[in-house]
Amino acid sequence: MSDRVYNFSAGPATLPESVLKQAQKDIWDLFDTGIGILEHSHRDAAFDRVTHETEADCRAVGNIPDDYAVTWVQGGATSQCYFVPANFLPEDRTADYFQTGKWANDSIKEVPLYGKVHICGSSKDTGYDHIPVGDEVKYSDNPVYVQFTSNNTIMGTEFQTEPTPPEGAFLVADMSSNMFSKPIDVTKYGLIYAGAQKNLGPSGIVLVIARKDLIAEPVRELPMMMQYRNHANKEGRFNTPNTFGVYLMGQVFKWILERGGLEAVREMNVEKAKIVYDFLDSQDFFKPHARKDSRSMMNITFKCPTPELDALFVEQAEKKGLTTLKGHRSIGGMRASIYNAFPKAGCEALVAFMKEFAHEHAGAVNA
Ligand SMILES: Cc1ncc(COP(=O)(O)O)c(C=O)c1O
């Protein structure tokens, strides 16, 4: 793995090495124009090509039909917390939300500015350790849409399949931390958004995939920049976009296509996650946070028997080139983020270190 370490950061996160090398070249000179990608106007021919290729490759990766818009906006995934209800939710109507962690809660908090919110399923009482399914899910009467966070980056839980909204409601998903990590049926959704900084590229750009009829007109008057249709109708260039972000997402889409698409990506991710989960299941020193039926393939959360040992684990791992394993402050412990571009060898190295650490410290704990 050259001179790089294994970076388990939750985002911004590890990107494919081949993409970074291509970007090094293109920062200097894109398409033999004598101008680098960071210096090209967002209205010139080179950036036309970047825009069109990024959109086309995104459509190819996600098998996205023509009645869906593919666009991108700024403001991070956090801005989507208000974009969604502002565009879709009339004042006297209700939207249903799954409460599965911090990112879901951030969205839920914004809804009362625009309309009514109903929590249709929550794992708050058990520390967000699972995804509510079956009897735990109760939709409101006639919601406009149902929103869920497909992967909970902090807790390490993931919807194993998308919820089925009640008749007449459409599905909205925050896919920031598992976008394009496995095959997806876009036609089940009204709108999907994903901050790019985990599986797609750099921070500061959000991929939006939306049913065109839904974004044709917002339900209320909104500032220009808050209307999805303005971004979609102008190829993501309503104002000056994060041009480098558009370019880099495009390179990542090409990388996915070269690897054989989302089915191949899923296989790779299953194999990587299995290395860590199989080890977790084989011992009782480390305790996983997520319930087995709700485990994330992208973010694996676990703890040592004490917070002191957690701190020591993170410190010693760092010295071995296994970096950024500290868990989010809200749950503590460790989090190994192993997005699409994270190498399998890094998962093996993590497990080797976990074994060594458990062996060394299990005695002290049991004494
Ligand atoms: C699932 C999810 N949603 C939303 C966000 C917020 O993204 P941003 O910081 O780009 O606003 C994150 C950030 O990590 C996330 O993991």
The ligand as a Tripos MOL2 file, in Angstrom:
@<TRIPOS>MOLECULE
LIG
   16    16     1     0     0
SMALL
NO_CHARGES

@<TRIPOS>ATOM
      1 C1        -25.6110    9.7310    7.0510 C.3       1 LIG1
      2 C2        -25.1150   11.1450    7.1040 C.ar      1 LIG1
      3 N1        -25.9640   12.1500    6.8210 N.ar      1 LIG1
      4 C3        -25.5620   13.4310    6.8520 C.ar      1 LIG1
      5 C4        -24.2700   13.7900    7.1690 C.ar      1 LIG1
      6 C5        -23.8710   15.2350    7.1900 C.3       1 LIG1
      7 O1        -23.0580   15.5370    6.1030 O.3       1 LIG1
      8 P1        -22.4180   16.9880    5.8830 P.3       1 LIG1
      9 O2        -21.3680   17.1460    6.9310 O.co2     1 LIG1
     10 O3        -21.8580   16.9050    4.4920 O.co2     1 LIG1
     11 O4        -23.4780   18.0070    6.0040 O.co2     1 LIG1
     12 C6        -23.3450   12.7810    7.4550 C.ar      1 LIG1
     13 C7        -21.9570   13.1430    7.7890 C.2       1 LIG1
     14 O5        -21.1160   12.3980    8.1330 O.2       1 LIG1
     15 C8        -23.7900   11.4260    7.4360 C.ar      1 LIG1
     16 O6        -22.9560   10.4370    7.7320 O.3       1 LIG1
@<TRIPOS>BOND
     1     1     2 1
     2     2     3 ar
     3     2    15 ar
     4     3     4 ar
     5     4     5 ar
     6     5     6 1
     7     5    12 ar
     8     6     7 1
     9     7     8 1
    10     8     9 2
    11     8    10 1
    12     8    11 1
    13    12    13 1
    14    12    15 ar
    15    13    14 2
    16    15    16 1
@<TRIPOS>SUBSTRUCTURE
     1 LIG1         1 GROUP 0 **** ****
